[in-house]
């Protein structure tokens, strides 16, 4: 494939926000009378859009009105972000070194993106091409957000490569006609992440920014070799 656009998920790829988000939601649910461990919240909620997370609360946890819980968790989370949120290790350098066009496609809403990704220089690296699921009809795993990104940057889906840490994101990329690399946080406590991302349709999986950089370099090298081969004149054989 020829890559013209890299589409990055945000939480768990660019910034190390997901463990914090799961912890704050677990505490807010407990205050509302629902006891789930940090690990269980992380497993069940990570990667979901706000509406999908609320639907899970209503339909599976029996919480009639989840809005106050998410408001409670959000206030605590933004305070924690301001104190201790960090980019994923190595990601600032990787993004800064990229020559390809790039954008962000996140199931988080714009307020959360501004109050998380916006704390770092990564925001300026991507702006104005930072897109949220609230901009489209359906969040990941629907293809809508990825197709929105491609349309905004004028790139055909087949020339886009998605980097996402969730099976939902990988499935959305595949549904959009894009290739995807599954990103695994080296510190993710969940087992079977590589297998889950491959099962969702990832072209390959990587662990951390170092492996992602190597994978992108390998794809770029393969493209150059293919282009060079196509430019070589055919060798004529003697008749």
Secondary structure, DSSP 8 states (H G I E B T S, - for coil): ----EEEE--BTTTB--HHHHHHHHHHHHHHTT----HHHHHHHHTT--HHHHHHHHHHHS--S--HHHHHHHHHHHHHHHHHH--B-TTHHHHHHH--SEEEEEESS-HHHHHTTGGGSTHHHHHTT-EEEGGGSSS-TTSSHHHHHHHHHHT--GGGEEEEESSHHHHHHHHHTT-EEEEEE-TT---S-HHHHHHHTT-SEEEEHHHHHHHHHHHHHHHHHHHHHHHHS-------
